[in-house]
């Protein structure tokens, strides 16, 4: 804006901060770094998530889904993820307002669950399906990465042996032109997708990968199986039965990481199964986090946290 009107941008920002805006007289300025609450934005359906505002420092943000990332979105912002300070401030909101919340989506962090249980006791907690699927995808990628490091070590050793014999080492290439090391590196993105979304090259690469590494194929099938449960189950009862079969498949593989995921799901099964009531996710919270990051990038970082929060809340409350 400064460049458009031929005004120094930094000077214009200072003028806005010190004179044109209400920042200096902002009621919440004193405690903005610690907490901000907007009870008037509480709705029937909320999301709670964490995001980094400045220098990797985490903030817990509660948003109203009905606002769809626009005016009235922000219900509360808290510095950090510590349970007690957040509960202390949320409990200052009248119980009648908090009791209106019917549903709140969240991840599997115990801190989030405790906050929701204490402050929104009548709200149904729904664990975000994508956080569950992300755990399975990370377990799959860990298997691929382990094989990749082994392939790198093997290739380095083969190069040393070839040099010792004054020979040139030429790694084996598969039918698509990939070496083993390249195959494992380039398969990263196709493992995130369902086979129906693969390109022709990815399909060809996957056939080679699964033929060379059957354990990656087994892990990939487990990930797809979990994804299909969320996509196809039409009720809590159906989902519960399908998850039981999925647990059995996990046990048969003997994969430690997937057993850990199965145990995690067992510990959170009530809130995970609640997804199948309204099929609610935390996508709105993730979308709002993306808006915050874009807003931060637009102003090239956060130099003054209070002023950044002032601008943020001016737009979204």
GULUMMAR-575278 format. One record per residue: chain; x, y, z of N, C-alpha, C in turn. Coordinates in pm, whole numbers, plus 50000, padded with zeros to 5 digits. Layout:
<torfis>
A, X, Y, Z, X, Y, Z, X, Y, Z
...
</torfis>
This chain:
<torfis>
A, 50082, 49881, 50000, 50000, 50000, 50000, 50087, 50126, 50000
A, 50194, 50121, 50081, 50286, 50234, 50086, 50348, 50262, 49951
A, 50390, 50155, 49882, 50452, 50170, 49750, 50352, 50226, 49650
A, 50225, 50183, 49661, 50121, 50229, 49568, 50099, 50380, 49580
A, 50102, 50430, 49704, 50078, 50573, 49726, 50207, 50655, 49736
A, 50320, 50589, 49710, 50447, 50660, 49713, 50490, 50700, 49853
A, 50451, 50619, 49953, 50486, 50646, 50092, 50578, 50536, 50142
A, 50675, 50572, 50224, 50765, 50472, 50282, 50683, 50370, 50362
A, 50699, 50240, 50326, 50619, 50135, 50388, 50636, 50123, 50537
A, 50761, 50129, 50584, 50788, 50116, 50728, 50729, 50234, 50804
A, 50739, 50353, 50743, 50684, 50472, 50808, 50532, 50464, 50817
A, 50470, 50413, 50710, 50325, 50399, 50709, 50280, 50298, 50816
A, 50358, 50190, 50829, 50324, 50089, 50931, 50332, 50148, 51071
A, 50436, 50227, 51096, 50450, 50292, 51227, 50335, 50389, 51252
A, 50296, 50464, 51148, 50185, 50558, 51162, 50055, 50485, 51194
A, 50036, 50373, 51126, 49914, 50294, 51151, 49915, 50240, 51294
A, 50030, 50186, 51335, 50041, 50128, 51468, 50022, 50233, 51578
A, 50085, 50348, 51563, 50087, 50448, 51671, 49972, 50548, 51668
A, 49915, 50572, 51548, 49816, 50680, 51540, 49685, 50640, 51471
A, 49694, 50571, 51358, 49573, 50544, 51281, 49486, 50433, 51340
A, 49550, 50334, 51403, 49474, 50221, 51460, 49443, 50246, 51607
A, 49363, 50156, 51662, 49329, 50162, 51805, 49421, 50074, 51888
A, 49537, 50040, 51833, 49626, 49945, 51901, 49666, 49994, 52041
A, 49699, 50120, 52055, 49746, 50171, 52185, 49638, 50164, 52292
A, 49513, 50177, 52251, 49402, 50174, 52348, 49330, 50038, 52348
A, 49388, 49940, 52283, 49329, 49807, 52274, 49312, 49748, 52413
A, 49192, 49708, 52447, 49162, 49659, 52582, 49243, 49536, 52621
A, 49271, 49449, 52525, 49336, 49322, 52557, 49489, 49328, 52539
A, 49541, 49447, 52515, 49684, 49460, 52487, 49771, 49409, 52602
A, 49733, 49436, 52727, 49816, 49401, 52843, 49843, 49251, 52853
A, 49742, 49172, 52818, 49757, 49026, 52833, 49760, 48953, 52698
A, 49770, 49029, 52589, 49762, 48969, 52455, 49867, 48860, 52433
A, 49986, 48879, 52487, 50092, 48779, 52468, 50059, 48647, 52535
A, 49978, 48653, 52642, 49944, 48532, 52718, 49811, 48471, 52674
A, 49709, 48556, 52658, 49578, 48504, 52620, 49488, 48611, 52560
A, 49400, 48566, 52474, 49296, 48651, 52414, 49168, 48568, 52409
A, 49059, 48624, 52456, 48932, 48551, 52456, 48821, 48638, 52397
A, 48738, 48576, 52312, 48626, 48645, 52250, 48501, 48559, 52267
A, 48439, 48564, 52385, 48324, 48478, 52417, 48208, 48492, 52319
A, 48195, 48610, 52259, 48084, 48633, 52166, 48093, 48548, 52041
A, 48213, 48490, 52017, 48232, 48408, 51896, 48210, 48259, 51919
A, 48175, 48221, 52041, 48150, 48079, 52069, 48028, 48031, 51989
A, 48043, 47915, 51926, 47934, 47857, 51849, 47907, 47713, 51891
A, 47821, 47646, 51819, 47787, 47508, 51852, 47900, 47411, 51818
A, 47978, 47446, 51715, 48083, 47356, 51667, 48217, 47430, 51665
A, 48312, 47379, 51743, 48442, 47444, 51757, 48554, 47350, 51714
A, 48671, 47410, 51690, 48794, 47335, 51666, 48902, 47389, 51758
A, 48989, 47301, 51804, 49103, 47344, 51885, 49229, 47283, 51825
A, 49331, 47367, 51810, 49456, 47321, 51748, 49569, 47411, 51794
A, 49690, 47373, 51759, 49806, 47456, 51794, 49878, 47499, 51667
A, 49941, 47617, 51673, 50017, 47667, 51559, 50132, 47751, 51610
A, 50233, 47771, 51525, 50349, 47852, 51562, 50331, 47992, 51505
A, 50337, 48092, 51592, 50323, 48230, 51546, 50458, 48294, 51519
A, 50552, 48278, 51614, 50680, 48346, 51603, 50792, 48261, 51660
A, 50898, 48243, 51580, 51018, 48171, 51623, 50986, 48032, 51677
A, 50887, 47968, 51619, 50852, 47832, 51660, 50774, 47822, 51789
A, 50740, 47936, 51849, 50663, 47935, 51973, 50518, 47896, 51944
A, 50469, 47795, 52016, 50335, 47743, 51991, 50227, 47824, 52061
A, 50115, 47837, 51992, 49995, 47900, 52049, 49878, 47805, 52028
A, 49791, 47796, 52128, 49670, 47715, 52117, 49556, 47806, 52072
A, 49488, 47764, 51966, 49382, 47848, 51908, 49250, 47771, 51902
A, 49144, 47834, 51951, 49010, 47777, 51942, 48931, 47860, 51841
A, 48870, 47793, 51743, 48797, 47865, 51639, 48654, 47813, 51625
A, 48569, 47900, 51575, 48429, 47868, 51550, 48414, 47824, 51404
A, 48368, 47701, 51383, 48359, 47647, 51247, 48258, 47721, 51162
A, 48152, 47770, 51225, 48045, 47835, 51149, 48096, 47959, 51074
A, 48199, 48024, 51130, 48252, 48146, 51067, 48330, 48116, 50939
A, 48369, 47991, 50921, 48439, 47948, 50799, 48564, 48031, 50769
A, 48641, 48059, 50872, 48768, 48128, 50855, 48755, 48276, 50827
A, 48638, 48333, 50854, 48617, 48476, 50829, 48592, 48548, 50961
A, 48522, 48659, 50956, 48490, 48737, 51075, 48417, 48649, 51176
A, 48460, 48656, 51302, 48398, 48576, 51407, 48459, 48439, 51426
A, 48572, 48414, 51360, 48636, 48282, 51367, 48703, 48255, 51501
A, 48775, 48355, 51552, 48858, 48333, 51671, 48776, 48338, 51799
A, 48779, 48229, 51873, 48715, 48223, 52006, 48819, 48254, 52113
A, 48940, 48199, 52098, 49045, 48223, 52197, 49181, 48189, 52140
A, 49283, 48259, 52187, 49423, 48232, 52153, 49503, 48232, 52283
A, 49586, 48128, 52303, 49665, 48117, 52425, 49811, 48089, 52391
A, 49900, 48153, 52461, 50043, 48125, 52443, 50074, 47989, 52503
A, 50138, 47904, 52426, 50177, 47773, 52475, 50063, 47672, 52470
A, 50091, 47553, 52525, 49992, 47445, 52526, 49968, 47392, 52667
A, 50018, 47464, 52767, 50003, 47420, 52905, 49857, 47426, 52947
A, 49810, 47321, 53007, 49668, 47304, 53034, 49612, 47404, 53135
A, 49677, 47416, 53251, 49620, 47494, 53362, 49589, 47640, 53327
A, 49685, 47715, 53268, 49655, 47855, 53235, 49541, 47871, 53135
A, 49532, 47778, 53041, 49426, 47784, 52940, 49290, 47760, 53005
A, 49282, 47658, 53089, 49156, 47628, 53158, 49115, 47745, 53248
A, 49212, 47802, 53317, 49184, 47914, 53408, 49115, 48029, 53335
A, 49161, 48062, 53216, 49103, 48173, 53141, 48970, 48135, 53076
A, 48960, 48014, 53025, 48835, 47972, 52960, 48720, 47961, 53060
A, 48751, 47925, 53182, 48647, 47912, 53283, 48588, 48047, 53324
A, 48653, 48155, 53282, 48598, 48288, 53309, 48479, 48319, 53217
A, 48470, 48243, 53108, 48354, 48257, 53019, 48234, 48195, 53092
A, 48118, 48261, 53093, 48000, 48206, 53162, 47971, 48061, 53123
A, 47940, 47979, 53221, 47914, 47837, 53198, 47802, 47815, 53097
A, 47704, 47905, 53097, 47591, 47893, 53004, 47638, 47900, 52859
A, 47735, 47989, 52833, 47789, 48002, 52697, 47867, 47877, 52659
A, 47950, 47829, 52751, 48033, 47712, 52723, 47949, 47586, 52705
A, 47835, 47582, 52773, 47748, 47464, 52765, 47677, 47454, 52630
A, 47679, 47562, 52553, 47614, 47561, 52422, 47691, 47479, 52319
A, 47820, 47460, 52343, 47904, 47389, 52246, 47864, 47242, 52239
A, 47826, 47198, 52120, 47782, 47060, 52099, 47896, 46966, 52060
A, 47993, 47020, 51985, 48098, 46935, 51930, 48227, 47014, 51916
A, 48338, 46949, 51945, 48468, 47014, 51928, 48566, 46913, 51870
A, 48630, 46950, 51759, 48727, 46861, 51694, 48867, 46896, 51742
A, 48953, 46794, 51753, 49086, 46811, 51811, 49177, 46698, 51766
A, 49306, 46709, 51801, 49397, 46600, 51773, 49402, 46506, 51893
A, 49501, 46416, 51899, 49503, 46315, 52004, 49583, 46355, 52127
A, 49623, 46482, 52136, 49700, 46528, 52252, 49613, 46526, 52377
A, 49666, 46468, 52484, 49590, 46461, 52609, 49558, 46600, 52664
A, 49649, 46696, 52640, 49626, 46832, 52689, 49500, 46891, 52627
A, 49480, 46869, 52497, 49362, 46919, 52429, 49235, 46855, 52485
A, 49241, 46725, 52509, 49125, 46653, 52561, 49087, 46704, 52700
A, 49189, 46730, 52782, 49164, 46779, 52918, 49099, 46917, 52916
A, 49152, 47005, 52828, 49096, 47139, 52815, 48949, 47132, 52775
A, 48919, 47049, 52676, 48781, 47037, 52628, 48689, 46977, 52733
A, 48737, 46878, 52804, 48654, 46812, 52906, 48619, 46907, 53018
A, 48717, 46987, 53061, 48696, 47079, 53173, 48613, 47201, 53134
A, 48639, 47254, 53016, 48578, 47383, 52977, 48453, 47369, 52892
A, 48441, 47258, 52818, 48322, 47236, 52736, 48267, 47096, 52767
A, 48219, 47077, 52890, 48181, 46943, 52938, 48069, 46876, 52860
A, 47984, 46954, 52794, 47872, 46896, 52720, 47904, 46873, 52573
A, 48022, 46912, 52532, 48060, 46897, 52391, 48114, 46758, 52362
A, 48071, 46701, 52252, 48125, 46573, 52206, 48263, 46596, 52145
A, 48363, 46522, 52189, 48498, 46535, 52136, 48514, 46444, 52015
A, 48568, 46501, 51906, 48589, 46424, 51783, 48737, 46434, 51744
A, 48805, 46322, 51748, 48946, 46320, 51707, 48953, 46330, 51555
A, 49036, 46420, 51508, 49050, 46442, 51364, 49104, 46318, 51294
A, 49033, 46270, 51194, 49071, 46148, 51123, 49207, 46161, 51056
A, 49241, 46284, 51011, 49365, 46302, 50937, 49487, 46292, 51028
A, 49470, 46320, 51158, 49580, 46300, 51252, 49606, 46150, 51271
A, 49498, 46072, 51270, 49512, 45926, 51283, 49582, 45870, 51158
A, 49535, 45913, 51042, 49595, 45865, 50917, 49740, 45910, 50903
A, 49770, 46028, 50955, 49908, 46080, 50947, 50004, 45990, 51023
A, 49961, 45937, 51138, 50046, 45845, 51214, 50081, 45722, 51131
A, 49979, 45667, 51062, 50002, 45549, 50980, 50095, 45579, 50863
A, 50077, 45696, 50802, 50164, 45736, 50691, 50308, 45754, 50737
A, 50327, 45810, 50855, 50462, 45828, 50909, 50529, 45694, 50935
A, 50451, 45596, 50983, 50506, 45461, 51006, 50549, 45398, 50874
A, 50468, 45417, 50770, 50502, 45366, 50637, 50628, 45432, 50584
A, 50637, 45564, 50596, 50755, 45635, 50547, 50880, 45596, 50624
A, 50866, 45566, 50752, 50982, 45522, 50831, 51042, 45393, 50775
A, 50956, 45302, 50731, 51003, 45176, 50671, 51078, 45206, 50542
A, 51021, 45293, 50459, 51087, 45331, 50332, 51222, 45397, 50359
A, 51227, 45488, 50456, 51351, 45561, 50486, 51460, 45466, 50537
A, 51420, 45368, 50619, 51518, 45270, 50669, 51581, 45194, 50552
A, 51498, 45152, 50458, 51550, 45082, 50339, 51640, 45175, 50258
A, 51604, 45301, 50252, 51684, 45397, 50173, 51824, 45414, 50233
A, 51832, 45426, 50365, 51964, 45438, 50430, 52047, 45312, 50407
A, 51980, 45196, 50412, 52051, 45070, 50385, 52103, 45069, 50242
A, 52023, 45118, 50147, 52064, 45123, 50006, 52181, 45219, 49987
A, 52179, 45332, 50057, 52289, 45428, 50047, 52417, 45367, 50102
A, 52407, 45300, 50216, 52525, 45234, 50277, 52582, 45128, 50184
A, 52493, 45048, 50125, 52537, 44942, 50035, 52605, 44999, 49911
A, 52547, 45106, 49854, 52606, 45167, 49735, 52741, 45229, 49766
A, 52753, 45294, 49882, 52882, 45352, 49922, 52989, 45244, 49937
A, 52950, 45132, 49994, 53045, 45021, 50011, 53086, 44963, 49876
A, 52991, 44951, 49784, 53021, 44900, 49650, 53114, 44994, 49573
A, 53096, 45125, 49592, 53183, 45225, 49527, 53325, 45212, 49581
A, 53340, 45195, 49714, 53473, 45178, 49776, 53543, 45055, 49720
A, 53468, 44944, 49711, 53526, 44818, 49661, 53569, 44833, 49515
A, 53490, 44902, 49436, 53523, 44923, 49294, 53648, 45008, 49280
A, 53659, 45112, 49361, 53777, 45199, 49356, 53902, 45125, 49399
A, 53886, 45036, 49496, 54002, 44959, 49543, 54057, 44869, 49431
A, 53971, 44834, 49338, 54011, 44748, 49226, 54032, 44830, 49097
A, 54037, 44965, 49115, 54054, 45056, 49000, 53947, 45036, 48893
A, 53824, 45013, 48941, 53710, 44995, 48850, 53608, 45107, 48871
A, 53522, 45125, 48773, 53414, 45223, 48783, 53286, 45152, 48825
A, 53224, 45203, 48927, 53101, 45138, 48976, 52981, 45191, 48899
A, 52897, 45099, 48851, 52773, 45135, 48780, 52657, 45068, 48853
A, 52575, 45147, 48923, 52465, 45087, 49000, 52361, 45024, 48908
A, 52295, 44922, 48959, 52189, 44853, 48885, 52072, 44948, 48862
A, 52016, 44945, 48740, 51898, 45026, 48710, 51779, 44935, 48681
A, 51663, 44977, 48730, 51539, 44902, 48704, 51480, 44947, 48570
A, 51371, 44888, 48533, 51312, 44912, 48401, 51268, 45057, 48379
A, 51246, 45131, 48488, 51206, 45273, 48474, 51325, 45368, 48481
A, 51446, 45312, 48489, 51567, 45395, 48492, 51614, 45432, 48632
A, 51539, 45396, 48735, 51579, 45426, 48873, 51683, 45328, 48923
A, 51778, 45378, 49001, 51864, 45289, 49079, 51787, 45258, 49208
A, 51839, 45167, 49289, 51771, 45132, 49414, 51756, 45253, 49504
A, 51863, 45331, 49514, 51861, 45452, 49597, 51758, 45551, 49544
A, 51752, 45569, 49414, 51658, 45663, 49353, 51514, 45612, 49367
A, 51497, 45482, 49351, 51364, 45421, 49363, 51302, 45452, 49499
A, 51382, 45434, 49604, 51332, 45456, 49740, 51310, 45604, 49769
A, 51391, 45690, 49710, 51374, 45835, 49730, 51252, 45886, 49654
A, 51237, 45841, 49531, 51132, 45892, 49444, 50994, 45831, 49472
A, 50990, 45730, 49557, 50862, 45667, 49590, 50791, 45738, 49705
A, 50854, 45837, 49761, 50798, 45905, 49877, 50655, 45955, 49853
A, 50634, 46028, 49745, 50506, 46093, 49723, 50396, 45996, 49680
A, 50431, 45893, 49606, 50327, 45798, 49563, 50271, 45722, 49682
A, 50350, 45703, 49788, 50303, 45631, 49906, 50201, 45712, 49985
A, 50196, 45843, 49963, 50096, 45927, 50030, 49960, 45918, 49960
A, 49961, 45873, 49834, 49838, 45874, 49754, 49770, 45738, 49752
A, 49641, 45741, 49719, 49569, 45618, 49688, 49608, 45576, 49547
A, 49614, 45444, 49518, 49654, 45398, 49384, 49573, 45461, 49271
A, 49447, 45494, 49297, 49362, 45554, 49194, 49411, 45692, 49152
A, 49496, 45753, 49235, 49547, 45887, 49204, 49690, 45886, 49150
A, 49746, 45767, 49128, 49882, 45757, 49074, 49885, 45794, 48926
A, 49997, 45853, 48885, 50022, 45872, 48743, 50075, 45740, 48687
A, 50089, 45734, 48555, 50141, 45611, 48493, 50282, 45580, 48542
A, 50366, 45683, 48554, 50503, 45663, 48603, 50504, 45615, 48748
A, 50416, 45671, 48830, 50408, 45630, 48970, 50359, 45486, 48983
A, 50265, 45449, 48897, 50216, 45311, 48899, 50328, 45213, 48864
A, 50407, 45248, 48763, 50520, 45164, 48722, 50622, 45155, 48836
A, 50652, 45269, 48897, 50749, 45273, 49007, 50700, 45190, 49126
A, 50572, 45199, 49154, 50517, 45125, 49268, 50530, 44973, 49249
A, 50509, 44926, 49126, 50522, 44782, 49098, 50664, 44734, 49127
A, 50762, 44815, 49086, 50902, 44779, 49111, 50931, 44784, 49261
A, 50885, 44890, 49327, 50909, 44908, 49470, 50851, 44793, 49551
A, 50725, 44759, 49525, 50658, 44655, 49602, 50716, 44517, 49573
A, 50768, 44499, 49452, 50831, 44372, 49419, 50964, 44356, 49493
A, 51038, 44466, 49505, 51168, 44462, 49572, 51155, 44464, 49725
A, 51049, 44532, 49774, 51032, 44548, 49919, 50889, 44512, 49959
A, 50862, 44385, 49979, 50726, 44340, 50015, 50676, 44401, 50146
A, 50768, 44433, 50237, 50722, 44490, 50365, 50663, 44630, 50344
A, 50716, 44705, 50246, 50658, 44837, 50214, 50518, 44818, 50157
A, 50500, 44715, 50074, 50367, 44685, 50019, 50269, 44651, 50131
A, 50313, 44571, 50227, 50226, 44533, 50339, 50187, 44655, 50420
A, 50285, 44741, 50449, 50258, 44862, 50527, 50166, 44956, 50449
A, 50187, 44966, 50318, 50103, 45051, 50233, 49958, 45002, 50236
A, 49939, 44871, 50232, 49804, 44815, 50238, 49736, 44846, 50371
A, 49814, 44848, 50478, 49757, 44883, 50610, 49710, 45029, 50611
A, 49791, 45117, 50552, 49754, 45259, 50545, 49626, 45276, 50464
A, 49620, 45207, 50348, 49501, 45217, 50264, 49379, 45157, 50333
A, 49401, 45051, 50409, 49291, 44989, 50483, 49232, 45083, 50585
A, 49319, 45155, 50656, 49272, 45253, 50756, 49198, 45367, 50687
A, 49253, 45414, 50576, 49189, 45523, 50500, 49050, 45480, 50452
A, 49039, 45355, 50405, 48911, 45306, 50354, 48805, 45295, 50464
A, 48849, 45266, 50586, 48753, 45260, 50697, 48688, 45397, 50716
A, 48770, 45503, 50716, 48716, 45638, 50732, 48630, 45679, 50612
A, 48666, 45630, 50494, 48593, 45670, 50373, 48462, 45595, 50354
A, 48457, 45470, 50399, 48341, 45385, 50363, 48248, 45351, 50478
A, 48298, 45352, 50602, 48211, 45315, 50715, 48099, 45417, 50731
A, 47976, 45368, 50746, 47860, 45457, 50752, 47805, 45475, 50892
A, 47860, 45404, 50989, 47812, 45416, 51127, 47923, 45379, 51224
A, 47903, 45412, 51351, 48001, 45379, 51454, 48017, 45227, 51462
A, 47907, 45154, 51454, 47912, 45008, 51467, 47993, 44946, 51354
A, 47969, 44991, 51231, 48043, 44940, 51114, 48191, 44972, 51127
A, 48221, 45096, 51167, 48360, 45138, 51182, 48430, 45056, 51289
A, 48362, 45031, 51398, 48420, 44953, 51509, 48457, 44812, 51463
A, 48368, 44750, 51385, 48395, 44615, 51334, 48513, 44615, 51237
A, 48515, 44715, 51148, 48625, 44722, 51051, 48758, 44751, 51119
A, 48757, 44834, 51222, 48880, 44861, 51296, 48932, 44736, 51366
A, 48840, 44653, 51415, 48880, 44527, 51480, 48954, 44437, 51381
A, 48903, 44430, 51258, 48971, 44350, 51154, 49106, 44412, 51119
A, 49111, 44544, 51117, 49237, 44614, 51085, 49341, 44586, 51194
A, 49299, 44586, 51320, 49390, 44553, 51431, 49451, 44414, 51411
A, 49367, 44320, 51369, 49414, 44182, 51348, 49519, 44178, 51238
A, 49495, 44254, 51130, 49593, 44260, 51021, 49725, 44320, 51070
A, 49718, 44422, 51155, 49838, 44485, 51210, 49916, 44385, 51295
A, 49847, 44309, 51378, 49913, 44210, 51463, 49984, 44104, 51381
A, 49923, 44066, 51270, 49982, 43961, 51184, 50110, 44007, 51117
A, 50124, 44138, 51093, 50245, 44188, 51027, 50364, 44192, 51121
A, 50338, 44219, 51248, 50446, 44230, 51346, 50521, 44362, 51339
A, 50469, 44459, 51263, 50533, 44591, 51256, 50514, 44664, 51388
A, 50624, 44699, 51451, 50618, 44763, 51582, 50546, 44899, 51576
A, 50579, 44979, 51475, 50520, 45113, 51465, 50369, 45105, 51447
A, 50322, 45009, 51366, 50178, 44997, 51344, 50107, 44941, 51468
A, 50175, 44858, 51544, 50117, 44813, 51671, 50100, 44930, 51767
A, 50197, 45023, 51763, 50187, 45144, 51846, 50067, 45228, 51804
A, 50046, 45240, 51672, 49931, 45315, 51620, 49800, 45249, 51663
A, 49796, 45115, 51653, 49675, 45042, 51693, 49644, 45067, 51841
A, 49748, 45066, 51924, 49728, 45092, 52067, 49681, 45235, 52091
A, 49736, 45329, 52013, 49696, 45470, 52025, 49549, 45486, 51988
A, 49507, 45418, 51883, 49367, 45424, 51842, 49277, 45363, 51949
A, 49323, 45254, 52009, 49245, 45190, 52116, 49224, 45285, 52233
A, 49328, 45359, 52269, 49319, 45453, 52381, 49229, 45573, 52350
A, 49213, 45603, 52221, 49133, 45719, 52180, 49009, 45679, 52100
A, 48968, 45551, 52113, 48866, 45500, 52021, 48732, 45572, 52032
A, 48695, 45619, 52150, 48565, 45685, 52165, 48557, 45811, 52080
A, 48659, 45897, 52094, 48657, 46023, 52018, 48684, 45999, 51869
A, 48758, 45892, 51835, 48781, 45860, 51694, 48651, 45812, 51629
A, 48579, 45727, 51699, 48453, 45675, 51644, 48346, 45783, 51636
A, 48358, 45889, 51716, 48262, 45999, 51709, 48264, 46067, 51572
A, 48373, 46048, 51499, 48383, 46104, 51364, 48269, 46056, 51276
A, 48226, 45932, 51297, 48127, 45871, 51209, 47984, 45917, 51239
A, 47967, 46007, 51336, 47835, 46064, 51363, 47806, 46177, 51265
A, 47894, 46278, 51263, 47875, 46392, 51171, 47984, 46403, 51065
A, 48083, 46310, 51073, 48199, 46310, 50983, 48272, 46444, 50989
A, 48290, 46494, 51113, 48357, 46622, 51134, 48508, 46602, 51141
A, 48582, 46698, 51089, 48729, 46694, 51094, 48781, 46827, 51148
A, 48912, 46832, 51165, 48975, 46956, 51211, 49028, 47037, 51092
A, 48972, 47012, 50975, 49019, 47080, 50853, 49004, 47231, 50864
A, 48899, 47276, 50930, 48878, 47421, 50944, 48990, 47485, 51025
A, 49036, 47414, 51130, 49146, 47465, 51212, 49276, 47468, 51133
A, 49300, 47362, 51055, 49421, 47357, 50972, 49418, 47468, 50867
A, 49299, 47493, 50811, 49284, 47600, 50712, 49311, 47736, 50776
A, 49263, 47753, 50900, 49284, 47880, 50968, 49432, 47898, 51002
A, 49499, 47790, 51040, 49643, 47796, 51065, 49719, 47839, 50940
A, 49674, 47789, 50825, 49737, 47827, 50697, 49719, 47977, 50671
A, 49602, 48030, 50707, 49577, 48174, 50690, 49669, 48256, 50779
A, 49691, 48207, 50902, 49782, 48277, 50994, 49924, 48279, 50937
A, 49967, 48165, 50883, 50102, 48158, 50826, 50116, 48251, 50705
A, 50010, 48257, 50623, 50012, 48347, 50507, 50014, 48493, 50552
A, 49939, 48523, 50657, 49934, 48658, 50712, 50071, 48696, 50768
A, 50135, 48600, 50835, 50268, 48623, 50891, 50371, 48644, 50781
A, 50362, 48565, 50674, 50456, 48578, 50563, 50439, 48711, 50491
A, 50315, 48757, 50483, 50285, 48883, 50416, 50357, 49000, 50483
A, 50371, 48990, 50615, 50437, 49097, 50690, 50580, 49059, 50730
A, 50631, 48955, 50661, 50771, 48912, 50676, 50807, 48882, 50821
A, 50724, 48801, 50885, 50753, 48758, 51020, 50677, 48838, 51125
A, 50702, 48801, 51250, 50634, 48867, 51363, 50739, 48938, 51448
A, 50747, 49069, 51434, 50844, 49146, 51513, 50784, 49190, 51646
A, 50656, 49223, 51643, 50585, 49266, 51764, 50463, 49175, 51779
A, 50470, 49082, 51875, 50365, 48981, 51891, 50230, 49045, 51920
A, 50228, 49144, 52012, 50101, 49208, 52047, 50036, 49274, 51925
A, 50117, 49345, 51844, 50063, 49414, 51728, 50015, 49314, 51622
A, 50089, 49205, 51608, 50049, 49100, 51514, 49914, 49042, 51556
A, 49899, 49013, 51685, 49773, 48958, 51734, 49659, 49059, 51723
A, 49692, 49186, 51741, 49592, 49290, 51724, 49537, 49290, 51581
A, 49630, 49286, 51483, 49588, 49287, 51343, 49509, 49160, 51309
A, 49558, 49047, 51365, 49492, 48919, 51339, 49349, 48918, 51392
A, 49334, 48961, 51516, 49202, 48960, 51577, 49110, 49067, 51518
A, 49167, 49174, 51468, 49086, 49278, 51402, 49017, 49221, 51278
A, 49087, 49134, 51209, 49032, 49072, 51086, 48936, 48959, 51118
A, 48974, 48873, 51216, 48901, 48748, 51236, 48809, 48744, 51358
A, 48789, 48862, 51424, 48691, 48862, 51531, 48587, 48971, 51505
</torfis>
